[in-house]
Amino acid sequence: MVDRRAQYRAELRRFDPARWPDFLREHSGLPGPRASIALAEAVADEGDPASFDRLISTDDEYLVFCGVLGLGRLLATATDARTRAAVEARLRDHATDARWRVREAVALALQRLGDADLPRLLALATAWAARPHPLLRRAAVAGVCEPRLLTAPDAAARAVALCERATRGLADLSAEQRRADGVRALRQALGYCWSVAVAADPAAGLPRFRALAAVDDRDVAWIVRENTKKNRLARLL
């Protein structure tokens, strides 16, 4: 099986990062149904702060995607509090970007942090979920609800708690507030994140998921329906 990420890493090392944008545009997979995540991961592996800044400063959504994902590596490897705070602030800003690929890059960046330091990710996601902005809550649940990060019961429990908090917060919004794109993006994320969190620890997660059925709210009902369609959850019900 070809390791595309490793191949891209080797290719990126062949030339100066200032020339990366042309290479990324050529190999992005766009226009098309899917952009290359393997290439973006390779950029995050091989780049430095200057190259990430260069990509983020463009108006090309895929290049920004790659640069923001690179911030995840900087956050995962930061050794001092000032650097961590600065990178966290940048990711927080990108989490509310109007472009969905940029928001997705934030979730992937958070998962990089989780691979390196799961307690830090859980603390950061909890802090973001406490804020009222729906896109910050979306980033929190999407960043944490990744199966490889939820093998420990305490991590799975935190993921369920984040999903529950975000869902309750959505249910508290007025009909007018729910028309915002950010709210729709949060609802879509909750439409699969619950299944990931519950599947990681069914004994603790299932009762809290089932409790959503008693909530008289159209969006919550939609979230329940979407998650029950996921095989990882359907086989537990």
N, C-alpha and C positions, 0 to 999 in steps of 0.2 A: 504494500500500500504506500502510495506516494505521500510524503509529508510536505504538503504545500507550504506550510509555515516555515519549515526549515529551508526549503528551496528559496523562498522569498528572502529570508534572512541572508542567505549566501549572496543572492543577487544584489540586495541593497548594500552590502559591504563593498561591492565593486566600484561604487562611485560616490562622489561627494553628496551629502544630504541636500545641498542646494539644488541638485538635479533630481531629487526624488519626486517632486510634483508631477513631472511629465511621465515618469515611470508609473506612478500611482494612477494617473488618469488612464493610461494605456491598459493597465491590468486590473482595474477596479471591478470589472464585470458590469459596468453601467455604460449605456442604458441597458437594462435587463431586469429580470425579476428579483435578483439578489446581488447585493454588493459583496465583494470578497472580504470576509472577516479574517481569513487566514493572512491576507496581505496586511490588513490593519494591525493584527497582532504582531506580525513581523516588524512593522514600523515601530510599534511600542517597545519591542524587545531591543531594537538596534538604535533607536533615536536618542537624542539628548534634549535638554530643555530648549535649546535654540531651535532645533529642527521641529519640535512640537509647536513652538510659538509661531514659526514660519507657516506651518500648515494651518493653524487655527486662524491666522490673520487673513487667509484667503476667503473668497466668497464661494468656494467650491465645497459643497456639503460633504462629499466623500473625504476630501482632504482634511476638513475640520473634524470629521469622524475619527480619522486616524490620529490627529493631534490630541484630541480629547482622550482617546483611549491611552495614548502615551502618558497623559497626566496620571492615569491609574498606576502606571509603573513608578512614577516619581513619588506618588503618595505611599505606595507599598514599601519603597526603599528609603524614604526620608528618615533621618536619624535625629533631627532636632524639631522641637515644638513649633518654632517659627515657620520652618519650611512646610511642615504638615498643615498648619493653619492656613498658609497661603494657598497651597494646592487644594485643600478642602473648599476654600472660598471660591476658587475658580470653578471647580466641579459643581458647586452649588449653583453658581450662575448659569453654567451650561445646562443644568438639569431643567431649567425653565425656558430653554431655547424653543423657538417656534418650530424648528425642524426636527422631525421625529428621529432621524438617524443620529443627530447630535445627542438627543436625549438617550437613545439606546447606547451610545458610546459611554455615557455617564454610568449606566447600569453595568456595563462590561468593565469599566474602570474600577467601580466599587468591588466587583468580584475579584479583580486582581488584588485589591487590598485584602479581601477576605482570604484568598489563598495564602497570603503572607502573614496576616495577623487578624484572625477571625474576631477576637474580642473588640479590636478597634473598629472593624466594619460594623459590628452589631451596635456598638455605642454610637457611631456616626449615624447609622440608619435610624436609630431610635430618636436621636436629636432632630433629624430631618422630618421624621414622621410627626413630631410634636408641633411642627410649624403648620400653619393653615393652608399654605400653597399646595394645590392638588398635584402639581408636577413634582414637587419635592417629595411628597408622599409616594408618588408613582416611582420615583427613582429609588426610594428606600425599599419598597417591597420588591421591585424588580431586581435590585442589586442583591438582596439577601436570598430571595427565593430561587436558588440554584441548587439542584440536588447534591452536587459535590461538596457544598458548603454546609449541608444540614445533616451530617452523619452523627453528630453529637446531640443528645436529647435537649440540652440547654439551647443550642442554636435553633433546633426545630421549634422549640417552644417560643423563642423570640420571634421567629418568622410568623408563627400563627398570631402572636400578639400584635405584630405590625400590620398584618392583613386585617385583623379585627378592628384595630384602631382606625385604619384608613377607610374601612367599610362603614363603620359607624359615623365617621366624619362626613362621608359622602351622603349618607342618609339624612344627615342634619341640614344639608344644603337646600335652599329654596329651588323651586322649579326654574326660576330665571338664572340662578347661579349655575345650575347644571348644564346650561346651554354652552358654557365655555368649553373651548377645545381641551383645556387642561383637565377638566373634569371627565370628559369622554376618554382621554388617554388613561387616566387613573382607573376608570371603570374597566377598560379593556385589560389593563394589567391585572386587576383583581379577578378578572375572568379566567385566569390561569394560575395566578400565584397561590391562591388558596389550595389548589390541588397539589402543588409542589410541597407546600408547608405541611399539609395534613398527611400526605404520603410518607413524609420523613418521620413522623411520630403519630400514627393513627390513634393510639390510645388517648393521647392528650388532645389531639387536634380535632378528631371527629365530633366530639360533643359540642365544641365551639362552632364548628361549621354547621352542624345540624340546627343549632340555635338560630341561625340566620333565617331558617324557614319560617320562623314565627314573626319575623320583621315584616310589617306591612309597608312595603316599598317596592316600586317597580324595578328600580335599578339593582337593589339587593336581590330581588327574585331573579333578575337576569344573571347576576354574578353566580348565584347558586346553580342555575341551569347550565351555564357555560362550564363550570368546574365539574359538574357531574357527567359531562360528556367526555372528560379526559379519562383515558384508560387507567391511569395510575390511581385515580380516585374512585372510578366506577367499580373497580373490583373490590374495593373496601366497603362499599355501601350495601 
